[in-house]
Amino acid sequence: MDKRKMLYDLQRLNAIADAGLHYGKDVFDLERYGELKEVTSDLLENLELIDSSELDELKKPLGKYPTPSVDVRAFVVKDDKILLVKDMRGGEWALPGGYAEVGTSLEKNVLKELSEEAGMSGSINRLLAIFDTNKYNPQLTQYYKAIFLVDELSFDFKENSETDEFGYFSMEELPKLSNLRNTKEQLKICFDLYKSGDILID
């Protein structure tokens, strides 16, 4: 079986287990859902299908109905080079961004993340893409990634709790990417959409 298909199936099994643990009332059913979650975790670990950091999260009770998570990213271009920031913990590079927060719009979220991670004030130009991570970089949690083209207004980068460096990179000279946040393929798609004026929604 294809490893990507296997990950999708186990991702779904884990979601069924989480939903059962959240809504189940019968003590025997709860035990079975808990066992299903443990077996799913063991299979993912033995088959090395996901990053080890995700396994720790997998074993925790979700406590709610499982749904895809929403992630927002800013795509800033200068002289045909893309703004990336370096994660302080992993040392890998990504578009500025993060989880969409409750009570804030997607646009405000992405501008907030851009300010926090890159020290940049910007204005939304337009939506470039909404990616489904299951199509590009499968992981335990399925993400919908909203990528916005942002115009720079002002820039004052300072090392912070999340990022310690920034840079503008051409597609031919990309640094080591954080593939859980964005892949080279996704950056190339966004750059082509920036040039063409089109929008992609997976």
Order of alpha helices (4+ residues) and beta strands (2+ residues): alpha-alpha-alpha-beta-beta-beta-beta-beta-alpha-beta-beta-beta-alpha-beta
